[in-house]
């Protein structure tokens, strides 16, 4: 069912609805982009964004004008995970332990920059293979251009955890893209 924000709840004045449109809706593309990368499916992403917008609209009165984009992306992320936890069996949930992994240097190497210049399809396939925790972090940083502080706020993680996840995500992307590139070269005709 489509969301019509003009049908505001009785306890929310029409001016709040107009304010919501002006403050939150400009970030709708960013919300969908994050939801699409998390859900890996257009229809599921649309469902996540729709539910997130309903939640954002419902709690808009508690928004105090800081950063609407970060606020909305946090709601999208939380909505995705809450919907996901309702539908996944316990055996399908990912376990992730930040203490096991050692953070690497955060600066991309020239090799990593060259690998990121590969075609978009290879990069998308590599991103799809990342665990949710790593994929959401790299999508927020590289595609949504969020700062470490914004990512920490959106995900509810410490900045050190964000940096660690980014380093691991970049390393896994590098490995995936270099193995894909090596495999492609093996099949080239001399």
N, C-alpha and C positions, 0 to 999 in steps of 0.2 A: 504494500500500500504506500503510495507516495506521501512524502511529508509535506504538509502545507503549513509553513510557519506563521501564516496569517491567521490560522485558527489557533490563537493563543489560549492557554489555560485561563480560567476565570481569575486566578490570583496573579496573573502576569499582565500588566497593562500593555496596550497596543504600542506605546512608545518603546517598551523593552523589546518588542518584536522587531521594530524598525532598527533599533540599536543593534540587535543580534545580527540582522541582515548586513548591516554596515561593518560590523567588527569581525564577525566570525566567518561569514560566508565567503569572503575573499580568499580564504584559506582552504576552500573545498577541494581544489585540485591537489594540494599537498596532502590533505586527509585521504583522498582516494588513492593517491600514489603509494602512501605508506600502507594502507589497507590492502592494496593489490599485491605488494611485495610480501606482506605477512601471510595473506590468505592463499596466494598463488592461484587465484581463480576470480574472474571478473564478477560473477554473480555473488560469490561470497564476499568479495570486497565491497560491492554495492550494499549488501546487507549490513556489513560492519559499519560502513559510513552512515547509512540511514539510522541505525541504532545509536551510533555515536552522536549524530546531530540531535536526535531526540533527547539524549542524555544531556548534551551541552545546552540545549534550549531549556530543558527542565531546570537545570542548575545555573542558568545564566545570571541570575540575581546574585550568586556567590562569586562571580567573576568580578575582580576589582581592577580591571584595566591594565594589568601588567603586559604580558605578551600573549595575545589571542592565538597566534599560530602554535606556540609551544603548548598552551592550554588545550587546544583542540587536538593536536597530535597525541598528547598524553591520553586524552579521552578515547581516541581511535585505538591506540595501542591497548589500553585497558579493556575496551569493549571487545577487541579481537580475542584477547586471552580469556576473558570471562566467557565468551561464547564458545571458544575452543574447548575450554575445560568442561563445559556442559556436554559436549558431543564426543570427546575422545575417551576411549577406554584407558584405564590406568597404564596398561602395557605400552601404549603408543605415546605417552608423554615423555618428553626429553628430560634427561637429568643433566645438569650442567654444574660443574664445580669450578669456580674461579680460582680457588687456592691451588689446584693441580697444575695450572698453566703459568708459565713465567712470562711476563710482558716483554715484548721485543721492542726494538727501536721504532718509534712512531713515524719517522720520516720515510716516505716512499723512496726506494732506490731508483736509479735510472732504469734498471731492468723492469721494476714494477710499473713505472710510468709508461714504458714501451709496451708492456703487456696489456695495460689498460686501454691502449690505442687499438687493440684488436677489434674485430667486428662485433657489433652489438649482440648478435645472436649467441656468440660464444660467451660473452660476458653474462648475458641473461641466464644461460644454462648453468654457468658456474655459480651465479648468485642463488639460483633455485636449489642447488645442492647444499648450500650452507645451512646449519642448524638455525632455528628461529632467532635465538639470542644473538648470534653473529650477524645474521642477515638484517635484522631490524636495526642494529647499530650501524652497520656500514651504509644501509639505505638512508638512515637519518643524517649521517655525516656527509656522504658523497653525493647523494641524489637530492636530499632536502636541504643540504648545506647548513645543518644545525651545528652550533658550537658544542664543545664538550659539555659545557654547563647546561645547555638546552637539552642535550641528549640525556644527561644525568637526571634532569628534572622530568623529562618525558617518561623515562624508563624506571625511575625510582632507584637508580643505582648510584654508587659513588663515582666520582670522576675517574679515579684510578681503574675501576672496573670497566668503565667506558673505554678508556685508553687501551686496556688489556684486550678487550673484545675486538676493538678496531684492529689492533696489531695481529691478532689471531685470524680475523676475517680476511685481512689483506694477504696474510701468508697463505691461507687456504685457497684464496682466489688465485694467487700467483702459482701455486702448485697445480691447481686445476687447469688453469689456462696454459701453463707450460707443458703439462702432460697432453692436453688437447692439441697443442701446436706440434708436439713431437709426433703424436699419432697421425696428424694430418700430413706431415712431411713424409712419413713412412709410406703413405699411399700415393704420393706424388709420382707422376710418370717422369723419368729422367729425360 
